[in-house]
C-alpha cells in the first residue's frame, strides 16, 4: 500500500483522524504503512524493525480520533505509541512528541 493511501474502515471520526494519519505517514517516511484494522477504534500506522536481539519487531502508532477524550464513546485524544511489540504503550499529547520519541528510539537500534 502506498504511504499516502489510507483505510478508515470503522474508526471513530475519520474526518478528524485521517489528516493526522496522512501527516504522520509523510513525516515518518516510506518505511511506515497504514496498519488500521477493520474494527479498531483508532487508526494506526506501523513500521517493521529489527529488535536489539535480532528478531523481527515493529513500532506502532495509534492516532487520536477526537480533540477531547470520552472513554464511554471510544474517543481518544492522544497519540499512543508502542516501541516494540513487547513494550508498554505510551501516550503522547502531540504528534511532535510522538515523533520525537520514535526518532530517539530508532537512533538506538
C-alpha positions in Angstrom: 0.0 0.0 0.0 1.3 3.4 -0.9 2.1 5.5 2.2 -0.4 8.2 1.0 -3.3 5.7 0.8 -5.3 5.1 3.9 -8.0 2.7 5.1 -10.6 4.1 7.5 -12.9 1.1 7.9 -15.0 1.7 11.0 -12.8 4.0 13.1 -14.5 6.7 15.1 -14.3 10.1 13.4 -12.2 9.5 10.3 -12.7 13.2 9.4 -10.5 14.0 12.4 -8.0 11.2 12.3 -7.4 10.7 8.5 -5.5 14.0 8.1 -3.3 13.2 11.1 -2.6 9.8 9.7 -1.5 11.2 6.4 0.7 13.8 8.1 2.4 11.1 10.1 3.0 8.9 7.1 4.5 11.9 5.2 6.6 12.9 8.3 8.0 9.4 9.1 8.7 8.2 5.6 8.1 5.4 3.2 9.1 2.6 5.7 5.8 3.2 7.5 2.4 1.8 6.4 -1.2 2.1 7.3 -1.9 -0.8 9.8 -5.5 0.1 10.6 -7.7 -2.9 11.2 -11.5 -3.2 10.5 -13.0 -2.7 13.9 -10.3 -0.7 15.7 -11.5 2.4 17.4 -8.2 4.1 16.4 -6.5 4.1 13.0 -2.8 3.1 13.2 0.4 3.1 11.3 3.4 0.8 11.8 6.9 0.1 10.8 8.7 -3.2 10.8 12.1 -3.1 12.6 14.8 -5.5 13.8 14.9 -5.7 17.6 18.1 -5.5 19.6 18.2 -9.3 19.8 18.0 -9.6 16.0 14.3 -10.7 15.8 11.6 -9.0 13.8 9.6 -6.4 15.7 7.6 -3.3 15.0 6.8 0.2 16.1 3.1 1.1 16.1 1.3 4.4 16.5 -2.4 4.7 17.2 -3.8 8.0 16.0 -6.3 10.1 18.0 -9.9 10.2 16.9 -11.0 13.2 18.9 -9.9 16.5 20.4 -11.4 15.7 23.7 -11.4 12.2 25.2 -14.6 10.3 26.1 -13.9 6.7 27.1 -17.6 5.8 27.0 -17.8 6.8 23.3 -14.3 5.4 22.5 -12.9 8.8 21.8 -9.1 9.2 22.4 -7.2 12.5 22.2 -3.6 11.1 22.5 -1.1 9.5 20.1 -0.5 6.0 21.5 3.0 4.6 20.7 4.4 1.1 21.2 8.1 1.0 20.6 8.4 -2.8 20.1 5.7 -5.5 20.4 6.7 -6.4 24.0 6.9 -2.8 25.2 4.3 -0.8 27.1 2.1 1.6 25.1 3.0 5.3 25.8 0.6 8.2 25.3 1.7 11.5 23.8 -0.3 14.7 23.7 1.1 15.9 20.4 2.3 14.4 17.2 5.7 16.1 17.6 6.2 14.4 21.0 5.3 11.0 19.5 7.7 11.6 16.5 10.5 12.7 18.8 10.1 9.5 20.9 10.2 7.3 17.8 13.2 9.1 16.4 15.1 8.7 19.7 14.2 5.1 19.9 15.3 4.4 16.3 18.7 6.0 16.9 19.4 3.3 19.4 18.5 0.4 17.1 
